[in-house]
């Protein structure tokens, strides 16, 4: 009898711990983690590195295509192909310094209203969100997590095929 009671208490404790983890993992992250990182935010690489390493641009050209002083808006085209996964999207945005924190950005994606019906091969976000592939999205480090989430969920610009096979385009 004492053994049954012990197992019952243990089962209740496990349920409480699991429920607590679930509840706390869904809480809104701090506002700091959702802010726009800006170009000076430390990250593994910057998109200019991608331009020089993958697209073989010169450093000067890579900087120029991002320069607001040169008449550009500072945004890049973030291209998603049918081989893209949601985890890859989030990881790449973090790796290149477009978001401050992967979990916080995922929270923003899951809590931003999706007003565009995704295509059949769209990436699924949360319960009802979709990010279309075969499309590009205009983003910058000056956009906060909410703005980038809104861009990805609601503002696809479609391309027929990907002759370039690049993730970022100027």
Backbone torsions as a table, in degrees:
resi	resn	phi	psi	omega
1	UNK	NA	-44.0	179.4
2	UNK	-63.0	-34.4	179.7
3	UNK	-66.1	-41.6	178.5
4	UNK	-63.2	-42.9	179.8
5	UNK	-63.3	-41.4	178.5
6	UNK	-61.2	-44.5	178.0
7	UNK	-64.4	-38.6	178.9
8	UNK	-63.9	-43.7	178.5
9	UNK	-64.0	-43.3	179.1
10	UNK	-62.4	-42.6	178.8
11	UNK	-62.4	-42.5	178.9
12	UNK	-64.3	-42.8	178.6
13	UNK	-61.9	-41.8	178.9
14	UNK	-63.4	-43.5	178.1
15	UNK	-61.2	-42.3	179.0
16	UNK	-62.4	-44.1	-179.8
17	UNK	-64.4	-46.9	-179.9
18	UNK	-62.5	-44.3	179.1
19	UNK	-62.9	-40.1	179.0
20	UNK	-63.7	-43.4	179.1
21	UNK	-61.2	-44.4	179.9
22	UNK	-62.1	-47.2	-178.5
23	UNK	-63.3	-47.1	-176.9
24	UNK	-71.3	-28.8	180.0
25	UNK	-72.1	-21.2	-179.3
26	UNK	-95.6	2.4	-179.8
27	UNK	-71.1	151.3	179.0
28	UNK	-64.0	132.5	177.7
29	UNK	-71.2	168.7	179.8
30	UNK	-63.4	150.6	178.6
31	UNK	-59.3	-32.5	-179.9
32	UNK	-59.1	-41.7	-178.2
33	UNK	-72.8	-15.3	180.0
34	UNK	-98.5	-7.8	-179.4
35	UNK	-67.8	159.1	173.9
36	UNK	-65.1	131.9	-178.2
37	UNK	-73.5	-29.7	-174.9
38	UNK	76.4	162.3	-176.0
39	UNK	-66.6	-24.8	-176.6
40	UNK	-87.8	-1.6	179.0
41	UNK	-63.7	130.9	-178.4
42	UNK	-66.9	129.9	176.4
43	UNK	-146.9	165.4	-178.2
44	UNK	-56.0	-44.6	177.7
45	UNK	-146.8	166.8	174.3
46	UNK	-112.5	159.9	-177.9
47	UNK	-62.8	-27.2	175.3
48	UNK	-61.8	-35.4	174.5
49	UNK	-61.3	-41.6	178.6
50	UNK	-61.2	-43.7	-179.6
51	UNK	-61.4	-41.6	-178.0
52	UNK	-75.9	-40.1	-176.3
53	UNK	-78.5	-40.2	-174.0
54	UNK	-97.2	-41.2	-177.2
55	UNK	-95.0	-4.3	177.8
56	UNK	59.3	34.9	173.6
57	UNK	-77.5	157.2	171.2
58	UNK	-75.6	159.8	178.2
59	UNK	-59.1	-39.0	179.9
60	UNK	-64.8	-44.5	179.3
61	UNK	-64.1	-40.8	179.6
62	UNK	-62.2	-40.6	178.5
63	UNK	-70.1	-39.1	-178.2
64	UNK	-63.7	-40.1	-177.8
65	UNK	-71.0	-11.5	177.1
66	UNK	-104.2	-4.9	-172.3
67	UNK	-82.2	119.5	175.5
68	UNK	-66.1	-29.0	179.8
69	UNK	-65.9	-25.0	-179.9
70	UNK	-89.5	8.4	177.6
71	UNK	94.0	-0.3	176.7
72	UNK	-85.8	160.2	-179.1
73	UNK	-87.6	-0.1	178.5
74	UNK	82.2	-3.4	-179.5
75	UNK	-91.5	157.8	174.3
76	UNK	-121.9	164.0	174.8
77	UNK	-95.1	118.2	178.2
78	UNK	-96.2	109.8	-172.4
79	UNK	-97.4	132.8	178.6
80	UNK	-118.7	124.7	178.3
81	UNK	-102.4	177.0	-179.4
82	UNK	-69.1	-7.4	176.9
83	UNK	-93.4	-2.1	-177.4
84	UNK	-78.3	141.6	173.3
85	UNK	-113.3	162.2	177.9
86	UNK	-61.8	-42.2	178.8
87	UNK	-61.1	-38.8	178.4
88	UNK	-65.0	-40.3	178.0
89	UNK	-58.7	-53.6	-177.0
90	UNK	-62.7	-45.7	-179.1
91	UNK	-62.5	-44.0	180.0
92	UNK	-66.7	-39.3	177.7
93	UNK	-62.5	-37.8	177.5
94	UNK	-71.8	-47.8	-177.2
95	UNK	-56.2	-39.4	-178.0
96	UNK	-95.0	8.6	170.9
97	UNK	80.7	25.0	177.4
98	UNK	-89.3	-19.2	176.6
99	UNK	-134.3	155.5	-177.8
100	UNK	-84.2	-30.2	-172.2
101	UNK	-154.2	132.4	-176.6
102	UNK	-65.7	-46.1	-178.3
103	UNK	-66.5	-38.9	179.0
104	UNK	-66.1	-39.4	178.3
105	UNK	-67.5	-39.7	177.1
106	UNK	-60.1	-39.7	175.7
107	UNK	-59.4	-45.5	179.6
108	UNK	-61.6	-42.5	177.7
109	UNK	-59.9	-45.0	-176.3
110	UNK	-72.4	-16.9	-176.4
111	UNK	-118.2	18.3	174.3
112	UNK	-105.4	134.7	-178.4
113	UNK	-66.4	130.0	177.3
114	UNK	-99.4	112.5	-176.8
115	UNK	-102.8	-1.5	-178.3
116	UNK	-112.6	127.3	177.4
117	UNK	-71.6	122.2	-178.8
118	UNK	-72.6	153.7	175.8
119	UNK	-71.4	172.2	-174.4
120	UNK	-62.6	-28.8	-178.6
121	UNK	-100.2	16.7	-178.6
122	UNK	-65.5	153.0	174.4
123	UNK	-74.2	134.0	-179.2
124	UNK	-88.3	133.1	179.4
125	UNK	-124.4	118.0	179.3
126	UNK	59.7	-143.9	-176.1
127	UNK	-81.2	-35.1	-173.2
128	UNK	-138.9	1.2	-178.1
129	UNK	-84.0	153.0	177.2
130	UNK	-142.4	144.7	173.7
131	UNK	-121.1	119.4	-178.5
132	UNK	-74.8	139.0	172.4
133	UNK	-96.9	170.5	-173.1
134	UNK	70.3	29.5	-176.7
135	UNK	-146.7	163.3	172.3
136	UNK	-125.7	160.0	-174.8
137	UNK	-135.1	135.1	-178.1
138	UNK	-88.8	114.2	-176.5
139	UNK	-134.4	163.1	173.0
140	UNK	-151.7	166.7	178.4
141	UNK	-70.3	-11.9	178.7
142	UNK	-86.4	-1.0	176.9
143	UNK	-94.4	138.4	176.8
144	UNK	-80.2	175.5	-176.7
145	UNK	-58.8	-36.9	-180.0
146	UNK	-66.3	-40.9	-179.3
147	UNK	-67.9	-41.5	178.2
148	UNK	-67.2	-40.7	177.4
149	UNK	-60.3	-44.3	178.7
150	UNK	-62.4	-41.9	178.6
151	UNK	-59.6	-48.2	-176.9
152	UNK	-68.3	-36.8	-177.8
153	UNK	-80.8	-28.4	-167.4
154	UNK	-127.4	-5.0	-172.7
155	UNK	-132.7	53.2	178.3
156	UNK	-73.2	143.7	168.3
157	UNK	-117.8	115.0	-171.4
158	UNK	-81.8	148.9	171.1
159	UNK	-127.8	146.9	-173.8
160	UNK	-69.5	-41.3	178.3
161	UNK	-154.4	166.3	-175.7
162	UNK	-111.7	88.0	-180.0
163	UNK	-72.6	-18.8	-175.2
164	UNK	-93.0	-34.4	-177.4
165	UNK	59.5	37.3	175.8
166	UNK	-107.5	149.4	178.9
167	UNK	-82.7	-41.9	179.3
168	UNK	-116.6	140.5	174.7
169	UNK	-130.1	146.6	178.5
170	UNK	-62.7	NA	NA
